Amino acid sequence: MLARDWIGLGVEVVDSPNSGEIGLKGMVVDETMKTLRIETEKGVKVVAKSERVFEVEIDGERFRINGDLIAFRPEERIMRGLMMASKIKG
């Protein structure tokens, strides 16, 4: 999950210090170092990555991801994820 592009993925905020964000779901339309822009039924919402837990569905499987693990620039996060995966395999 860390080595993926999140744009286009369906996500749901399942834990947040801001109770108004819990249950927010939709498709990621943009990502920055610190935020995800999520297209919801009520428009685009910007959600911080840190201190949140996201649930993501890929190929019918659901994953819970701690937002602190993805709080990097997308290209840096993808490289870190690939490096971690190669260490696990090797």
MORA-V376933 format. One record per residue. N is the residue number from 0. PHI is phi in radians with two decimals (none if undefined). Layout:
# MORA-V376933
{{N,PHI} {N,PHI}}
This chain:
# MORA-V376933
{{0,none} {1,-1.22} {2,-1.68} {3,-1.83} {4,-1.41} {5,-1.52} {6,-1.12} {7,1.71} {8,-1.46} {9,-1.45} {10,-2.33} {11,-2.40} {12,-1.44} {13,-1.85} {14,-2.65} {15,-2.84} {16,-1.19} {17,-1.73} {18,-1.04} {19,-1.20} {20,-1.53} {21,-1.14} {22,1.62} {23,-1.14} {24,-2.52} {25,2.90} {26,-1.85} {27,-1.23} {28,-1.91} {29,-2.85} {30,-2.50} {31,-2.10} {32,-1.03} {33,-1.98} {34,-2.41} {35,-2.05} {36,-1.78} {37,-2.02} {38,-1.42} {39,-1.92} {40,-1.10} {41,-1.81} {42,1.92} {43,-1.43} {44,-2.04} {45,-1.79} {46,-2.18} {47,-1.13} {48,-1.44} {49,-1.20} {50,1.13} {51,-2.07} {52,-2.13} {53,-1.98} {54,-1.92} {55,-2.16} {56,-1.93} {57,-2.36} {58,0.89} {59,1.39} {60,-1.84} {61,-1.87} {62,-2.19} {63,-1.77} {64,-2.17} {65,-1.25} {66,-1.05} {67,-1.11} {68,-1.33} {69,-1.99} {70,-1.41} {71,-2.39} {72,-1.05} {73,-0.91} {74,-1.18} {75,-1.22} {76,-1.09} {77,-1.11} {78,-1.11} {79,-1.07} {80,-1.11} {81,-1.14} {82,-1.14} {83,-1.11} {84,-1.11} {85,-1.18} {86,-1.18} {87,-1.18} {88,-1.23} {89,-1.52}}
